[in-house]
Amino acid sequence: MANLHVTEIKAFIPAKDFELSKQFYQDLGFTMASEGDGIAYFHFEHASFLLQDYCAENLAENFMMHLLVDDVDAWWNAIQEKDIARKYPVKLWPIELQVWKMRDFCITDPSGCFGESGRMWIET
């Protein structure tokens, strides 16, 4: 029988301002494990993604990333304590209880490559 075990899947996150986005994700708590050829590899525990120094508007305008966490309040508090919304040009939505019975909040990317509806959903 074939071994179809999956080790990891990562999305390529677009960035208009690569330097700004790299600092933003590090300030959120992600570790930049490597960088080269316009790609930076970020991780937080077992969650990871690849930030790319490239942004195709037509592909990125509805880009979203979903981060499922154990404690959405802890993430909210960490973002508040780090003053992320004042330090970066981001939009931050308050925590809400969704109809699917999960609590979440959203934050946009500071380089603006996620477009009008693009954002990172942080949910518990």
N, C-alpha and C positions, 0 to 999 in steps of 0.2 A: 504494500500500500504506500502511496506517495506521501511524503511529509509536507503538508500544506500549512504548516505553522507560520503565522505572520509575526515578525519581530517588531515592526514599527511602520507607521504611515505618517508622512509629514506633508504639510501644504507649503507651497511657495507663496510667501506673503509679499505683495508688491510695496515698493517704497519710492515716493518721489524724492524725498530728502533722506537718503540712506543714513547719514550720520545722525540726524535728529531721531529717526526711528530706532536706530541701534541703542541710543542712550535712553529713549523712552522705555523700551522693553527691559533694559537692565534696571532702570528705576522701578519698574513694576515688580521686579524680583526674579526675572529670568536670567540665566547664566548664558553668556555668549561663549560657547565652547570652541568655536573656530570661525575663521573668516578668510576668504580668498576668492578672487575672480568675481567680485560683486555679489557674493553669497555669504551670509552670516548664519551659523547654526546656533539656535537658541534652545534651551530646555529649562524646565522647572520640574524637578523630580522625573516622572515618566512622560510628561507632556513636552512635545518639541515641535519646532517649525523652522523653516528656512526663510530668512528675510533676504529679498533680492533687491539689488540696486537697479530696479527697472519698474516702470509702471505703465502698462498699456491701459489707457483710460477706459476703452470699451469693455475690457475684461474685468477691470478692478472696480467699476462703479457700483457693483452689487456684492462685492466680496465681503464675507462675514467669517468670523472665527468664533467657535463656541468652546468655552473652557468650563468644564464641569468640576466643581470643587466641593469639599466637605462642608465648608463654612463660608457662605457668601458674606456674612457680616464681618468676618475677619478680613476678607479681601477688600471690602468696602472701607473698613477702618484703616487698613494699611495704605490704600490709595489716598484717603483723607490725610493721614499723618504725614505722608510723603509730599503732600500738596501738589499732586500730579496735575490737577485741573488748572492750577494757577501757573505752574511751571511750563506747561505745554499747551499749544493751541488745540485742545480737545473738547469734545462735548461729552458730558457725563450725565447719564440718566439716573435717577434715584432707584433704590431697591423697590421692586414691585412683586406682588404675588400674582403669578400668571394663572390663566384658566386651567392649565395643565397641572396645577398644584405645586409648582416649583417657584422659588423666589430667585429673582435675578436682577442684574443691572447691566447697562451697556456703557461702553466707552469707545470713542472713535480714535483712529490712529492720528498722530500729530502731523504727519506729512500729507494728509488729505487724500491719500490714494484709495481709500475705501469708498469714496463717493458719498452721495447724499444718504443712501440707505445702508451703507457698509459700516460695520462696527464689530467690536468684540463683545460677545455675550458671556457674562460670568454668572453661573447658575449653580444652585445647590438643590 
